[in-house]
């Protein structure tokens, strides 16, 4: 879409053509923006790397005067999935001059060099339709506590979540303890209300269901290495796993970084964003007092405790959430996840 422009924002060669597009790729200050099906290499305007600080005495002034300009040093102001306005140059490249308002964003804290150091917000992706949390049924065994962190983070910003279990062919014996335990946990999440799809790239189980869930949506894939994402992506769209894998190798296996991310269009409609190299996943912007509200099965009991909203749902007498756990209305494992997240928050 071509829009009107302000001559004061023109490039040095006089070009002032504005267009709007979506950020598909980013890597250390370089971006690829899709504009009406065309991919344009872009840089970022220096204005977007600065925070304009206005006087606090008149925040609603029609003509505020900038009091200070502060450089943004710790975070990238642009995320994969952002809708942006760019200024086109005669050589075909572009300059990102504005990030349009986001309808949502999923964030995590940046890694800190030492205990006690201040973390900053790192936006993983913006304007997504769903988060797809991918875990293997076996090899490696699923870490349900990590899944709960993913789900709480998505709940905090009202992003729908889909749980995808891979490698179902590795647990074929329905009489085994591992299979019984897996089915028990799966049923717990279903009872809470989370949609699940059980897949096997080897047998083809669940692949049509997964494709249906991805079609026409912008999906963020999240999960640790080794869970079978490459095979799953190749089953969804031939060659897709290889393309995503190339991004993963550039990013660096196991490194806590999102400096190189990419969104991939799906032939059936929609797109997906993979999150390679996410060894850790912390919660961002979530207060302890709000945590119980981000567990859907606990939400109905918040405020019904003896001490009302002051209850910490730990050892207080008359806690409605603890009573619900004992009565079987809240899974004990999820309650333990809640307590663990409170300690680590």
C-alpha positions, 0 to 999 in steps of 0.5 A, spaced: 500 500 500 502 506 497 501 512 502 502 519 503 508 522 505 512 528 509 517 531 505 521 532 511 522 524 511 525 523 504 531 520 503 538 524 500 536 522 493 529 525 494 525 519 493 519 519 498 515 513 496 512 510 503 509 503 503 506 498 508 508 491 509 510 486 514 517 484 517 519 477 515 526 476 517 531 480 521 538 479 522 542 484 526 539 491 524 537 488 517 530 486 515 526 483 509 519 486 509 514 483 504 510 488 501 504 486 496 508 479 495 515 482 494 520 482 499 524 488 500 531 489 504 531 494 509 535 498 514 532 501 520 531 509 521 535 512 526 529 515 529 526 508 531 532 507 535 531 513 540 526 514 545 523 521 545 522 524 552 517 529 553 516 534 559 511 530 564 507 537 566 503 537 559 503 530 557 497 531 553 499 538 549 497 538 542 504 540 540 509 537 545 516 539 546 522 534 546 526 535 552 531 529 551 532 524 546 535 517 549 538 512 545 535 505 545 541 500 546 538 494 549 533 491 545 531 491 537 525 496 536 522 491 530 520 484 531 518 479 526 511 480 524 511 487 525 507 491 520 511 497 518 511 503 514 517 503 509 521 509 505 523 506 498 529 508 495 530 508 487 535 502 488 529 498 490 531 498 498 527 501 503 528 504 510 523 502 516 521 509 518 515 507 523 512 501 526 505 500 526 501 499 532 501 491 534 495 487 536 499 483 540 506 481 542 510 475 545 516 477 549 521 474 554 527 477 558 533 478 555 539 473 558 543 477 564 551 476 564 550 475 572 546 474 577 542 480 579 543 484 573 537 487 569 534 484 564 530 487 558 524 486 554 525 481 548 519 481 543 520 474 540 514 476 535 508 480 534 501 480 531 501 472 531 494 468 531 497 462 535 502 460 539 504 452 537 508 449 543 511 443 540 514 437 545 516 430 543 512 424 547 519 421 548 526 422 546 526 427 549 521 426 555 516 432 555 518 437 560 511 439 562 513 445 567 516 448 561 510 447 557 506 451 563 511 457 562 509 457 555 502 457 556 502 462 562 506 467 557 501 466 552 495 467 556 498 474 559 497 477 552 491 473 550 494 469 544 491 462 543 495 456 544 495 450 541 499 444 544 503 439 539 505 432 541 510 429 536 513 422 536 507 419 538 510 412 534 515 412 540 510 410 545 506 405 541 505 400 547 498 402 550 499 398 556 506 401 558 506 406 564 509 411 560 503 411 555 499 411 561 502 417 564 502 421 557 495 420 556 493 422 563 497 429 562 494 430 555 487 429 558 488 434 564 490 439 558 484 438 554 480 438 561 483 445 562 481 447 555 487 447 551 487 444 544 492 438 543 494 435 536 498 428 537 502 427 531 507 422 528 511 424 522 513 417 521 506 414 521 502 420 519 498 421 525 495 427 526 498 431 520 492 433 517 489 436 523 495 440 524 495 442 517 488 444 518 490 448 525 495 452 521 491 454 515 490 461 514 493 463 521 500 466 523 503 461 528 509 461 532 512 455 533 516 454 540 520 448 543 526 446 544 531 442 539 530 435 538 523 434 539 522 433 531 520 440 529 524 439 522 520 432 520 514 435 522 515 442 518 517 437 512 511 433 513 506 440 513 510 443 507 516 439 503 522 442 504 520 447 510 524 444 515 530 444 511 529 452 510 527 453 518 534 449 519 538 453 515 536 459 520 537 455 526 544 454 524 545 461 523 542 463 530 546 458 533 544 452 537 542 453 544 544 460 544 539 465 548 538 469 542 533 472 537 537 476 533 536 472 526 528 470 526 524 469 519 517 468 518 515 463 512 509 463 508 505 456 507 502 454 501 496 452 504 495 460 506 498 463 513 505 463 515 509 460 521 515 463 525 520 458 528 524 460 535 530 456 534 536 456 539 531 458 545 535 454 551 531 458 556 524 461 557 522 466 562 516 470 563 516 477 562 511 483 565 507 478 569 506 480 577 506 474 582 499 477 584 496 476 577 499 469 576 493 465 578 489 468 573 493 466 568 492 458 569 485 458 566 483 452 571 484 457 577 481 463 575 474 461 577 477 461 584 481 467 585 478 472 590 474 466 593 479 465 599 478 466 606 483 472 605 480 474 598 485 477 593 490 477 598 491 470 599 498 467 596 495 460 595 500 457 598 499 455 606 494 460 608 487 457 611 481 457 607 485 458 600 479 456 595 485 454 590 488 449 595 481 446 596 480 445 589 486 441 588 484 437 594 478 436 591 481 434 584 478 440 580 485 443 579 491 438 577 496 437 582 502 438 577 499 444 575 498 447 582 506 445 583 508 449 576 504 455 579 508 455 585 514 454 582 513 460 577 511 464 583 518 462 586 522 464 580 518 470 578 
